[in-house]
Amino acid sequence: MEWLAQPETWIAFLTLTTLEIVLGIDNIVFISILAAKLPEHQQEKARRLGLALAALTRIGLLFSISLIMKLEDPWFTVLGSAISGRDIVLILGGGFLLAKATLEIHESIEGNAHERVAKSARSFGGVIAQILLIDIVFSLDSVITAVGLVEHIEIMIAAILIAVAVMMIFVGPVSRFIERRPTVKMLALAFLLLIGVALIAEGIEWHIPRGFIYFAMAFSGFVEFLNLKIRDRRTSEA
């Protein structure tokens, strides 16, 4: 256990924990939007169960890391481009995000959101199944990042658990904030579209630096924050 006393170990742990939290932002947004489809008394349970499943998924993938790494081996070739199992998972996951976000945006614009809530009120298991499905997609990059940064699986698990604990603290406030403000919800859905496109691009070997994506999200969020401040001021003055 001498590695616990090495400064490099703790630097890697802090770095990985931070990255896990950042990589979990899109997961929080997705869980928040899906949980909002349930009756109010089930939403908190769905959010926490979804994040718990996210933690279990990441830890499970860590213990099967040899299998995960094999997913990066080419399975077949399309138009001269090698397609691996990881590429297929990313493409399918990105397509699922695009379809889900597009349907949510359509419902918001058409104004039949309340009807949709009534239809989905009995589908707690369906919401959890969708959360679990996208958790697997989001977990792939998270686990591969962890393996690239840290050698010891104990550190990886600790970082994941801390990151999920932080997300559990913030998922409730984030969910309520999104639901109270329709423009923020639309922005969150746009983020999911962006992430879906990025996942598909990654799956076809067209790499979009994550820094660009997070900068775009942060900049858009900042602009929306200014818009909210202006609207709140005008409301208070009226």
Secondary structure, DSSP 8 states (H G I E B T S, - for coil): -GGGG-HHHHHHHHHHHHHHHHHTHHHHHHHHHHHTTS-HHHHHHHHHHHHHHHHHHHHHHHHTHHHHHHTTSEEEEETTEEEEHHHHHHHHHHHHHHHHHHHHHHHHHHT-HHHHHHHHTT-HHHHHHHHHHHHHHHHHHHHHHHHHH-S-HHHHHHHHHHHHHHHHHHHHHHHHHHHH-HHHHHHHHHHHHHHHHHHHHHHTT----HHHHHHHHHHHHHHHHHHHHHHHHHHHH-
